[in-house]
């Protein structure tokens, strides 16, 4: 039985197959492989470096 494409990742345009885990964040579909990069961009405004003043 062949896997069926369910949707595509909005970041890498990769296929997300039926039964696969993915995330829908603010209307964007994000595959597991792109999640870390997506989160890095999303949370970049809140990034701090220990030892540096605000």
PyMOL Python script that loads the backbone (N, CA, C, O; Angstrom):
from pymol import cmd

cmd.read_pdbstr("""\
ATOM      1  N   UNK A   1       0.845  -1.192   0.000  1.00  0.00           N
ATOM      2  CA  UNK A   1       0.000   0.000   0.000  1.00  0.00           C
ATOM      3  C   UNK A   1       0.882   1.244   0.000  1.00  0.00           C
ATOM      4  O   UNK A   1       1.813   1.349   0.798  1.00  0.00           O
ATOM      5  N   UNK A   2       0.600   2.146  -0.858  1.00  0.00           N
ATOM      6  CA  UNK A   2       1.382   3.368  -1.018  1.00  0.00           C
ATOM      7  C   UNK A   2       0.907   4.449  -0.053  1.00  0.00           C
ATOM      8  O   UNK A   2      -0.292   4.633   0.152  1.00  0.00           O
ATOM      9  N   UNK A   3       1.885   5.175   0.546  1.00  0.00           N
ATOM     10  CA  UNK A   3       1.526   6.274   1.446  1.00  0.00           C
ATOM     11  C   UNK A   3       0.910   7.405   0.641  1.00  0.00           C
ATOM     12  O   UNK A   3       1.319   7.684  -0.486  1.00  0.00           O
ATOM     13  N   UNK A   4      -0.076   8.046   1.240  1.00  0.00           N
ATOM     14  CA  UNK A   4      -0.734   9.169   0.566  1.00  0.00           C
ATOM     15  C   UNK A   4      -0.254  10.479   1.171  1.00  0.00           C
ATOM     16  O   UNK A   4      -0.216  10.646   2.390  1.00  0.00           O
ATOM     17  N   UNK A   5       0.114  11.406   0.286  1.00  0.00           N
ATOM     18  CA  UNK A   5       0.490  12.744   0.751  1.00  0.00           C
ATOM     19  C   UNK A   5      -0.745  13.411   1.329  1.00  0.00           C
ATOM     20  O   UNK A   5      -1.811  13.404   0.713  1.00  0.00           O
ATOM     21  N   UNK A   6      -0.596  13.989   2.519  1.00  0.00           N
ATOM     22  CA  UNK A   6      -1.703  14.651   3.186  1.00  0.00           C
ATOM     23  C   UNK A   6      -1.620  16.154   2.963  1.00  0.00           C
ATOM     24  O   UNK A   6      -2.614  16.798   2.629  1.00  0.00           O
ATOM     25  N   UNK A   7      -0.426  16.707   3.151  1.00  0.00           N
ATOM     26  CA  UNK A   7      -0.209  18.145   3.069  1.00  0.00           C
ATOM     27  C   UNK A   7       1.281  18.373   2.849  1.00  0.00           C
ATOM     28  O   UNK A   7       2.061  17.423   2.912  1.00  0.00           O
ATOM     29  N   UNK A   8       1.695  19.620   2.589  1.00  0.00           N
ATOM     30  CA  UNK A   8       3.114  19.939   2.406  1.00  0.00           C
ATOM     31  C   UNK A   8       3.549  20.938   3.469  1.00  0.00           C
ATOM     32  O   UNK A   8       2.768  21.784   3.906  1.00  0.00           O
ATOM     33  N   UNK A   9       4.794  20.826   3.870  1.00  0.00           N
ATOM     34  CA  UNK A   9       5.378  21.747   4.847  1.00  0.00           C
ATOM     35  C   UNK A   9       5.545  23.121   4.194  1.00  0.00           C
ATOM     36  O   UNK A   9       6.059  23.224   3.081  1.00  0.00           O
ATOM     37  N   UNK A  10       5.113  24.165   4.884  1.00  0.00           N
ATOM     38  CA  UNK A  10       5.239  25.527   4.343  1.00  0.00           C
ATOM     39  C   UNK A  10       6.676  26.037   4.394  1.00  0.00           C
ATOM     40  O   UNK A  10       6.982  27.038   3.746  1.00  0.00           O
ATOM     41  N   UNK A  11       7.562  25.389   5.135  1.00  0.00           N
ATOM     42  CA  UNK A  11       8.952  25.840   5.224  1.00  0.00           C
ATOM     43  C   UNK A  11       9.838  25.170   4.176  1.00  0.00           C
ATOM     44  O   UNK A  11      10.586  25.852   3.474  1.00  0.00           O
ATOM     45  N   UNK A  12       9.761  23.845   4.062  1.00  0.00           N
ATOM     46  CA  UNK A  12      10.658  23.132   3.143  1.00  0.00           C
ATOM     47  C   UNK A  12       9.945  22.589   1.913  1.00  0.00           C
ATOM     48  O   UNK A  12      10.594  22.079   1.000  1.00  0.00           O
ATOM     49  N   UNK A  13       8.631  22.688   1.875  1.00  0.00           N
ATOM     50  CA  UNK A  13       7.783  22.173   0.799  1.00  0.00           C
ATOM     51  C   UNK A  13       7.823  20.648   0.707  1.00  0.00           C
ATOM     52  O   UNK A  13       7.450  20.073  -0.315  1.00  0.00           O
ATOM     53  N   UNK A  14       8.281  19.993   1.786  1.00  0.00           N
ATOM     54  CA  UNK A  14       8.310  18.534   1.810  1.00  0.00           C
ATOM     55  C   UNK A  14       6.934  17.951   2.042  1.00  0.00           C
ATOM     56  O   UNK A  14       6.042  18.597   2.593  1.00  0.00           O
ATOM     57  N   UNK A  15       6.786  16.705   1.604  1.00  0.00           N
ATOM     58  CA  UNK A  15       5.509  16.020   1.762  1.00  0.00           C
ATOM     59  C   UNK A  15       5.306  15.575   3.200  1.00  0.00           C
ATOM     60  O   UNK A  15       6.241  15.108   3.848  1.00  0.00           O
ATOM     61  N   UNK A  16       4.111  15.717   3.687  1.00  0.00           N
ATOM     62  CA  UNK A  16       3.702  15.185   4.978  1.00  0.00           C
ATOM     63  C   UNK A  16       2.622  14.158   4.659  1.00  0.00           C
ATOM     64  O   UNK A  16       1.567  14.483   4.113  1.00  0.00           O
ATOM     65  N   UNK A  17       2.915  12.907   5.015  1.00  0.00           N
ATOM     66  CA  UNK A  17       2.035  11.806   4.639  1.00  0.00           C
ATOM     67  C   UNK A  17       0.959  11.552   5.683  1.00  0.00           C
ATOM     68  O   UNK A  17       1.120  11.870   6.862  1.00  0.00           O
ATOM     69  N   UNK A  18      -0.111  10.988   5.233  1.00  0.00           N
ATOM     70  CA  UNK A  18      -1.209  10.616   6.108  1.00  0.00           C
ATOM     71  C   UNK A  18      -0.669   9.781   7.262  1.00  0.00           C
ATOM     72  O   UNK A  18       0.062   8.815   7.042  1.00  0.00           O
ATOM     73  N   UNK A  19      -1.024  10.147   8.486  1.00  0.00           N
ATOM     74  CA  UNK A  19      -0.561   9.456   9.678  1.00  0.00           C
ATOM     75  C   UNK A  19       0.713  10.028  10.274  1.00  0.00           C
ATOM     76  O   UNK A  19       1.113   9.622  11.365  1.00  0.00           O
ATOM     77  N   UNK A  20       1.367  10.971   9.578  1.00  0.00           N
ATOM     78  CA  UNK A  20       2.601  11.582  10.072  1.00  0.00           C
ATOM     79  C   UNK A  20       2.292  12.763  10.977  1.00  0.00           C
ATOM     80  O   UNK A  20       1.270  13.431  10.824  1.00  0.00           O
ATOM     81  N   UNK A  21       3.178  13.007  11.907  1.00  0.00           N
ATOM     82  CA  UNK A  21       3.032  14.135  12.827  1.00  0.00           C
ATOM     83  C   UNK A  21       3.513  15.419  12.155  1.00  0.00           C
ATOM     84  O   UNK A  21       4.544  15.426  11.482  1.00  0.00           O
ATOM     85  N   UNK A  22       2.762  16.504  12.340  1.00  0.00           N
ATOM     86  CA  UNK A  22       3.172  17.829  11.887  1.00  0.00           C
ATOM     87  C   UNK A  22       2.528  18.856  12.804  1.00  0.00           C
ATOM     88  O   UNK A  22       1.695  18.512  13.643  1.00  0.00           O
ATOM     89  N   UNK A  23       2.910  20.104  12.644  1.00  0.00           N
ATOM     90  CA  UNK A  23       2.416  21.181  13.499  1.00  0.00           C
ATOM     91  C   UNK A  23       1.763  22.236  12.630  1.00  0.00           C
ATOM     92  O   UNK A  23       2.261  22.558  11.552  1.00  0.00           O
ATOM     93  N   UNK A  24       0.646  22.773  13.101  1.00  0.00           N
ATOM     94  CA  UNK A  24      -0.002  23.894  12.427  1.00  0.00           C
ATOM     95  C   UNK A  24       0.085  25.075  13.379  1.00  0.00           C
ATOM     96  O   UNK A  24      -0.558  25.090  14.429  1.00  0.00           O
ATOM     97  N   UNK A  25       0.892  26.071  13.000  1.00  0.00           N
ATOM     98  CA  UNK A  25       1.192  27.211  13.860  1.00  0.00           C
ATOM     99  C   UNK A  25       0.845  28.480  13.098  1.00  0.00           C
ATOM    100  O   UNK A  25       1.436  28.776  12.060  1.00  0.00           O
ATOM    101  N   UNK A  26      -0.116  29.221  13.622  1.00  0.00           N
ATOM    102  CA  UNK A  26      -0.577  30.453  12.964  1.00  0.00           C
ATOM    103  C   UNK A  26      -0.864  30.232  11.477  1.00  0.00           C
ATOM    104  O   UNK A  26      -0.494  31.049  10.634  1.00  0.00           O
ATOM    105  N   UNK A  27      -1.520  29.129  11.174  1.00  0.00           N
ATOM    106  CA  UNK A  27      -1.915  28.841   9.799  1.00  0.00           C
ATOM    107  C   UNK A  27      -0.837  28.218   8.942  1.00  0.00           C
ATOM    108  O   UNK A  27      -1.100  27.896   7.784  1.00  0.00           O
ATOM    109  N   UNK A  28       0.367  28.033   9.460  1.00  0.00           N
ATOM    110  CA  UNK A  28       1.457  27.416   8.702  1.00  0.00           C
ATOM    111  C   UNK A  28       1.614  25.962   9.115  1.00  0.00           C
ATOM    112  O   UNK A  28       1.567  25.637  10.301  1.00  0.00           O
ATOM    113  N   UNK A  29       1.798  25.094   8.139  1.00  0.00           N
ATOM    114  CA  UNK A  29       2.076  23.686   8.413  1.00  0.00           C
ATOM    115  C   UNK A  29       3.585  23.513   8.474  1.00  0.00           C
ATOM    116  O   UNK A  29       4.306  23.926   7.566  1.00  0.00           O
ATOM    117  N   UNK A  30       4.054  22.896   9.555  1.00  0.00           N
ATOM    118  CA  UNK A  30       5.488  22.727   9.774  1.00  0.00           C
ATOM    119  C   UNK A  30       5.760  21.256  10.086  1.00  0.00           C
ATOM    120  O   UNK A  30       5.162  20.692  11.003  1.00  0.00           O
ATOM    121  N   UNK A  31       6.668  20.633   9.319  1.00  0.00           N
ATOM    122  CA  UNK A  31       7.019  19.241   9.571  1.00  0.00           C
ATOM    123  C   UNK A  31       7.979  19.150  10.757  1.00  0.00           C
ATOM    124  O   UNK A  31       8.551  20.155  11.181  1.00  0.00           O
ATOM    125  N   UNK A  32       8.149  17.932  11.289  1.00  0.00           N
ATOM    126  CA  UNK A  32       9.030  17.732  12.454  1.00  0.00           C
ATOM    127  C   UNK A  32      10.453  18.190  12.159  1.00  0.00           C
ATOM    128  O   UNK A  32      11.111  18.754  13.033  1.00  0.00           O
ATOM    129  N   UNK A  33      10.932  17.957  10.952  1.00  0.00           N
ATOM    130  CA  UNK A  33      12.304  18.310  10.598  1.00  0.00           C
ATOM    131  C   UNK A  33      12.529  19.821  10.606  1.00  0.00           C
ATOM    132  O   UNK A  33      13.646  20.269  10.861  1.00  0.00           O
ATOM    133  N   UNK A  34      11.507  20.604  10.337  1.00  0.00           N
ATOM    134  CA  UNK A  34      11.631  22.071  10.280  1.00  0.00           C
ATOM    135  C   UNK A  34      11.253  22.756  11.593  1.00  0.00           C
ATOM    136  O   UNK A  34      11.419  23.968  11.723  1.00  0.00           O
ATOM    137  N   UNK A  35      10.754  22.004  12.553  1.00  0.00           N
ATOM    138  CA  UNK A  35      10.225  22.609  13.773  1.00  0.00           C
ATOM    139  C   UNK A  35      11.277  23.410  14.543  1.00  0.00           C
ATOM    140  O   UNK A  35      10.989  24.520  14.989  1.00  0.00           O
ATOM    141  N   UNK A  36      12.484  22.874  14.707  1.00  0.00           N
ATOM    142  CA  UNK A  36      13.510  23.572  15.486  1.00  0.00           C
ATOM    143  C   UNK A  36      13.883  24.912  14.839  1.00  0.00           C
ATOM    144  O   UNK A  36      13.990  25.925  15.530  1.00  0.00           O
ATOM    145  N   UNK A  37      14.079  24.920  13.529  1.00  0.00           N
ATOM    146  CA  UNK A  37      14.407  26.167  12.830  1.00  0.00           C
ATOM    147  C   UNK A  37      13.245  27.162  12.929  1.00  0.00           C
ATOM    148  O   UNK A  37      13.459  28.351  13.164  1.00  0.00           O
ATOM    149  N   UNK A  38      12.025  26.671  12.749  1.00  0.00           N
ATOM    150  CA  UNK A  38      10.847  27.525  12.846  1.00  0.00           C
ATOM    151  C   UNK A  38      10.772  28.164  14.229  1.00  0.00           C
ATOM    152  O   UNK A  38      10.546  29.368  14.349  1.00  0.00           O
ATOM    153  N   UNK A  39      10.961  27.357  15.272  1.00  0.00           N
ATOM    154  CA  UNK A  39      10.898  27.869  16.647  1.00  0.00           C
ATOM    155  C   UNK A  39      12.003  28.893  16.887  1.00  0.00           C
ATOM    156  O   UNK A  39      11.773  29.891  17.570  1.00  0.00           O
ATOM    157  N   UNK A  40      13.190  28.668  16.345  1.00  0.00           N
ATOM    158  CA  UNK A  40      14.286  29.618  16.498  1.00  0.00           C
ATOM    159  C   UNK A  40      13.932  30.989  15.931  1.00  0.00           C
ATOM    160  O   UNK A  40      14.227  32.015  16.544  1.00  0.00           O
ATOM    161  N   UNK A  41      13.304  31.004  14.766  1.00  0.00           N
ATOM    162  CA  UNK A  41      12.890  32.281  14.161  1.00  0.00           C
ATOM    163  C   UNK A  41      11.736  32.903  14.947  1.00  0.00           C
ATOM    164  O   UNK A  41      11.702  34.113  15.174  1.00  0.00           O
ATOM    165  N   UNK A  42      10.803  32.065  15.352  1.00  0.00           N
ATOM    166  CA  UNK A  42       9.614  32.530  16.064  1.00  0.00           C
ATOM    167  C   UNK A  42       9.979  33.193  17.393  1.00  0.00           C
ATOM    168  O   UNK A  42       9.429  34.236  17.747  1.00  0.00           O
ATOM    169  N   UNK A  43      10.916  32.576  18.128  1.00  0.00           N
ATOM    170  CA  UNK A  43      11.281  33.056  19.453  1.00  0.00           C
ATOM    171  C   UNK A  43      12.514  33.950  19.462  1.00  0.00           C
ATOM    172  O   UNK A  43      12.968  34.340  20.537  1.00  0.00           O
ATOM    173  N   UNK A  44      13.065  34.283  18.312  1.00  0.00           N
ATOM    174  CA  UNK A  44      14.261  35.126  18.229  1.00  0.00           C
ATOM    175  C   UNK A  44      14.125  36.450  18.988  1.00  0.00           C
ATOM    176  O   UNK A  44      15.103  36.875  19.603  1.00  0.00           O
ATOM    177  N   UNK A  45      12.981  37.119  18.981  1.00  0.00           N
ATOM    178  CA  UNK A  45      12.873  38.380  19.725  1.00  0.00           C
ATOM    179  C   UNK A  45      13.034  38.217  21.241  1.00  0.00           C
ATOM    180  O   UNK A  45      13.293  39.194  21.944  1.00  0.00           O
ATOM    181  N   UNK A  46      12.884  37.001  21.739  1.00  0.00           N
ATOM    182  CA  UNK A  46      12.966  36.751  23.177  1.00  0.00           C
ATOM    183  C   UNK A  46      14.324  36.173  23.584  1.00  0.00           C
ATOM    184  O   UNK A  46      14.537  35.844  24.750  1.00  0.00           O
ATOM    185  N   UNK A  47      15.226  36.054  22.635  1.00  0.00           N
ATOM    186  CA  UNK A  47      16.528  35.432  22.865  1.00  0.00           C
ATOM    187  C   UNK A  47      17.415  36.352  23.709  1.00  0.00           C
ATOM    188  O   UNK A  47      17.518  37.549  23.442  1.00  0.00           O
ATOM    189  N   UNK A  48      18.042  35.783  24.711  1.00  0.00           N
ATOM    190  CA  UNK A  48      18.983  36.492  25.567  1.00  0.00           C
ATOM    191  C   UNK A  48      20.281  35.707  25.618  1.00  0.00           C
ATOM    192  O   UNK A  48      20.305  34.511  25.330  1.00  0.00           O
ATOM    193  N   UNK A  49      21.357  36.382  25.984  1.00  0.00           N
ATOM    194  CA  UNK A  49      22.638  35.725  26.156  1.00  0.00           C
ATOM    195  C   UNK A  49      23.090  35.960  27.584  1.00  0.00           C
ATOM    196  O   UNK A  49      23.211  37.104  28.023  1.00  0.00           O
ATOM    197  N   UNK A  50      23.340  34.879  28.310  1.00  0.00           N
ATOM    198  CA  UNK A  50      23.734  34.967  29.705  1.00  0.00           C
ATOM    199  C   UNK A  50      25.015  35.778  29.835  1.00  0.00           C
ATOM    200  O   UNK A  50      25.984  35.551  29.110  1.00  0.00           O
ATOM    201  N   UNK A  51      25.008  36.722  30.761  1.00  0.00           N
ATOM    202  CA  UNK A  51      26.180  37.559  31.009  1.00  0.00           C
ATOM    203  C   UNK A  51      26.149  38.896  30.276  1.00  0.00           C
ATOM    204  O   UNK A  51      26.964  39.775  30.559  1.00  0.00           O
ATOM    205  N   UNK A  52      25.220  39.058  29.339  1.00  0.00           N
ATOM    206  CA  UNK A  52      25.093  40.338  28.627  1.00  0.00           C
ATOM    207  C   UNK A  52      23.957  41.142  29.217  1.00  0.00           C
ATOM    208  O   UNK A  52      22.922  40.594  29.595  1.00  0.00           O
ATOM    209  N   UNK A  53      24.157  42.450  29.295  1.00  0.00           N
ATOM    210  CA  UNK A  53      23.122  43.316  29.836  1.00  0.00           C
ATOM    211  C   UNK A  53      21.998  43.513  28.822  1.00  0.00           C
ATOM    212  O   UNK A  53      22.213  43.426  27.613  1.00  0.00           O
ATOM    213  N   UNK A  54      20.824  43.773  29.322  1.00  0.00           N
ATOM    214  CA  UNK A  54      19.667  44.022  28.449  1.00  0.00           C
ATOM    215  C   UNK A  54      19.712  45.399  27.858  1.00  0.00           C
ATOM    216  O   UNK A  54      18.818  45.776  27.101  1.00  0.00           O
TER     217      UNK A  54
END
""", "prot")
cmd.dss("prot")
cmd.show_as("cartoon", "prot")
cmd.util.cbc("prot")
cmd.orient("prot")
